[in-house]
Amino acid sequence: MAKPIAVAAALAVTLALAGTNAPRALAGPFEEGAAAYQVGDYARAIALWRPLAEGGYDRAQFRLGLLYDAGLGAPQDYLAAAGWFLRAAEQGAADAEAYLGFAYLDGKGVQQDYFEAAKWFQLAANQGAADAEFYLGLLYSMGWGVPQDFELAAKWYQLAADQGFAEV
């Protein structure tokens, strides 16, 4: 079941993207942060999203992770990014699980660990995250953190490709 705040956020974004005049009452800190992000005011996005993230809102946690990972609105901080990704991933956010897998794959903000990368990619892939499916295929093809298995690699690559994902 969708969280009420997520439903309201999705509705506000949908209305905004559709070009309608969304009632101001639907706009809250998350949506205001998204608007600030869209115009490049990353520091304001952080200021708006941080209280939500600290309160446990997974979408704000994931977005903060992205900003810290890229160094937008604050100095680049892979450790902080990984921490925010972990908080969102522990709530089952597939995109955060995938990004945590990337952190472990590359050793960004965490000790490089292919087993942990495989764990997080698997969780995200099980939810249909195409990027995680692709990278899980890579891990199986290379035998990094999982037993080398070309059939499983092909399965995950195909699932990612079926969604249009192609790493270049």
RODO-2510 file (C-alpha; in nm, 4 decimals, decimal comma):
residues 168
     n   res          X          Y          Z
     1     m     0,0000     0,0000     0,0000
     2     a     0,1375     0,3423    -0,0944
     3     k     0,2352     0,5806     0,1820
     4     p    -0,0019     0,8807     0,2018
     5     i     0,2831     1,1303     0,1644
     6     a     0,4101     0,9419    -0,1423
     7     v     0,0638     0,9484    -0,2978
     8     a     0,0322     1,3233    -0,2364
     9     a     0,3810     1,3831    -0,3745
    10     a     0,3090     1,1759    -0,6833
    11     l    -0,0169     1,3613    -0,7412
    12     a     0,1506     1,7008    -0,7066
    13     v     0,4293     1,6053    -0,9465
    14     t     0,1816     1,4562    -1,1928
    15     l    -0,0315     1,7698    -1,1891
    16     a     0,2729     1,9935    -1,2236
    17     l     0,4083     1,7937    -1,5161
    18     a     0,0674     1,7904    -1,6826
    19     g     0,0733     2,1687    -1,6846
    20     t    -0,2260     2,2109    -1,4572
    21     n    -0,2344     2,4511    -1,1688
    22     a    -0,1944     2,2193    -0,8735
    23     p    -0,3543     2,3570    -0,5602
    24     r    -0,0889     2,5167    -0,3406
    25     a    -0,2017     2,2952    -0,0519
    26     l    -0,0496     1,9934    -0,2295
    27     a     0,2939     2,1523    -0,2373
    28     g     0,5025     2,0641     0,0638
    29     p     0,8703     2,0535     0,1530
    30     f     0,9440     1,7551    -0,0715
    31     e     0,7817     1,9150    -0,3762
    32     e     0,9436     2,2502    -0,2980
    33     g     1,2776     2,0691    -0,2766
    34     a     1,2103     1,9069    -0,6137
    35     a     1,1337     2,2494    -0,7626
    36     a     1,4542     2,3924    -0,6135
    37     y     1,6483     2,0983    -0,7548
    38     q     1,4983     2,1547    -1,1010
    39     v     1,6267     2,5138    -1,1106
    40     g     1,9692     2,4216    -0,9727
    41     d     1,9186     2,5509    -0,6175
    42     y     2,0654     2,2385    -0,4636
    43     a     2,1435     2,3939    -0,1250
    44     r     1,7738     2,4822    -0,0852
    45     a     1,6762     2,1293    -0,1915
    46     i     1,9029     1,9910     0,0794
    47     a     1,7590     2,2301     0,3371
    48     l     1,4045     2,1235     0,2485
    49     w     1,4720     1,7520     0,2197
    50     r     1,6995     1,7030     0,5222
    51     p     1,4223     1,7282     0,7869
    52     l     1,2088     1,4878     0,5856
    53     a     1,5016     1,2485     0,5464
    54     e     1,5864     1,2668     0,9151
    55     g     1,2198     1,1919     0,9847
    56     g     1,2465     0,8701     0,7828
    57     y     1,1013     0,9679     0,4434
    58     d     1,2799     0,7373     0,1994
    59     r     1,2371     0,9567    -0,1095
    60     a     1,4086     1,2482     0,0667
    61     q     1,6814     1,0147     0,1945
    62     f     1,7497     0,8881    -0,1559
    63     r     1,7540     1,2385    -0,3050
    64     l     1,9965     1,3603    -0,0374
    65     g     2,2180     1,0645    -0,1207
    66     l     2,2207     1,1694    -0,4856
    67     l     2,3120     1,5280    -0,3987
    68     y     2,5975     1,4278    -0,1692
    69     d     2,7184     1,1694    -0,4212
    70     a     2,7392     1,4348    -0,6929
    71     g     2,8540     1,7196    -0,4683
    72     l     2,5533     1,9352    -0,5520
    73     g     2,4546     2,1912    -0,2882
    74     a     2,7207     2,0619    -0,0516
    75     p     3,0738     1,9290    -0,0824
    76     q     3,0893     1,5853    -0,2407
    77     d     3,0711     1,3321     0,0405
    78     y     3,0504     0,9673    -0,0572
    79     l     3,0247     0,8564     0,3054
    80     a     2,7186     1,0768     0,3623
    81     a     2,5712     0,9632     0,0302
    82     a     2,6118     0,5961     0,1213
    83     g     2,4539     0,6625     0,4604
    84     w     2,1450     0,8227     0,3048
    85     f     2,1210     0,5471     0,0443
    86     l     2,1385     0,2880     0,3232
    87     r     1,8603     0,4529     0,5218
    88     a     1,6313     0,4528     0,2175
    89     a     1,7405     0,1039     0,1086
    90     e     1,6588    -0,0381     0,4501
    91     q     1,3014     0,0740     0,3822
    92     g     1,2971    -0,1166     0,0534
    93     a     1,3521     0,1727    -0,1906
    94     a     1,4774    -0,0059    -0,5031
    95     d     1,6646     0,2946    -0,6432
    96     a     1,8484     0,3387    -0,3126
    97     e     1,9276    -0,0337    -0,3022
    98     a     2,0785    -0,0054    -0,6505
    99     y     2,2832     0,3019    -0,5601
   100     l     2,4081     0,1286    -0,2466
   101     g     2,5118    -0,1584    -0,4730
   102     f     2,7060     0,0917    -0,6864
   103     a     2,8722     0,2319    -0,3735
   104     y     2,9918    -0,1151    -0,2720
   105     l     3,0915    -0,2033    -0,6272
   106     d     3,3113     0,1071    -0,6564
   107     g     3,4090     0,1492    -0,2903
   108     k     3,2561     0,4997    -0,2747
   109     g     3,1849     0,5916     0,0876
   110     v     3,2104     0,2296     0,1938
   111     q     3,4756    -0,0391     0,1788
   112     q     3,4611    -0,2021    -0,1664
   113     d     3,2766    -0,5302    -0,1207
   114     y     3,1417    -0,7295    -0,4125
   115     f     2,9344    -0,9512    -0,1815
   116     e     2,7532    -0,6460    -0,0410
   117     a     2,7167    -0,5045    -0,3928
   118     a     2,5550    -0,8309    -0,5038
   119     k     2,3213    -0,8285    -0,2026
   120     w     2,1918    -0,4773    -0,2739
   121     f     2,1741    -0,5257    -0,6506
   122     q     1,9765    -0,8458    -0,5932
   123     l     1,7244    -0,6674    -0,3717
   124     a     1,6778    -0,3889    -0,6267
   125     a     1,6683    -0,6310    -0,9207
   126     n     1,3988    -0,8329    -0,7462
   127     q     1,1882    -0,5152    -0,7607
   128     g     1,2563    -0,4706    -1,1325
   129     a     1,5264    -0,2006    -1,1189
   130     a     1,6833    -0,2307    -1,4640
   131     d     2,0207    -0,0835    -1,3672
   132     a     2,0479    -0,3314    -1,0796
   133     e     1,9507    -0,6168    -1,3121
   134     f     2,2292    -0,5182    -1,5503
   135     y     2,4939    -0,4892    -1,2805
   136     l     2,3820    -0,8119    -1,1175
   137     g     2,4372    -0,9697    -1,4590
   138     l     2,7848    -0,8174    -1,4626
   139     l     2,8643    -0,9612    -1,1207
   140     y     2,7490    -1,3077    -1,2307
   141     s     2,9455    -1,2864    -1,5548
   142     m     3,2637    -1,1906    -1,3675
   143     g     3,2086    -1,4014    -1,0560
   144     w     3,2389    -1,0962    -0,8302
   145     g     3,0588    -1,1516    -0,4997
   146     v     2,8594    -1,4381    -0,6492
   147     p     2,9584    -1,7647    -0,8141
   148     q     3,0364    -1,7131    -1,1806
   149     d     2,7262    -1,8197    -1,3702
   150     f     2,6821    -1,7202    -1,7320
   151     e     2,3220    -1,8407    -1,7466
   152     l     2,2223    -1,6181    -1,4556
   153     a     2,4256    -1,3346    -1,6052
   154     a     2,2354    -1,3711    -1,9324
   155     k     1,9035    -1,3806    -1,7451
   156     w     1,9748    -1,0525    -1,5628
   157     y     2,1175    -0,8841    -1,8730
   158     q     1,8058    -0,9846    -2,0671
   159     l     1,5716    -0,8520    -1,7986
   160     a     1,7552    -0,5185    -1,8063
   161     a     1,7503    -0,5108    -2,1858
   162     d     1,3779    -0,5869    -2,1903
   163     q     1,3327    -0,2588    -2,0018
   164     g     1,5490    -0,0730    -2,2502
   165     f     1,8529    -0,0511    -2,0223
   166     a     2,1850    -0,0687    -2,1989
   167     e     2,5150     0,0285    -2,0403
   168     v     2,7343     0,2017    -2,2928
***
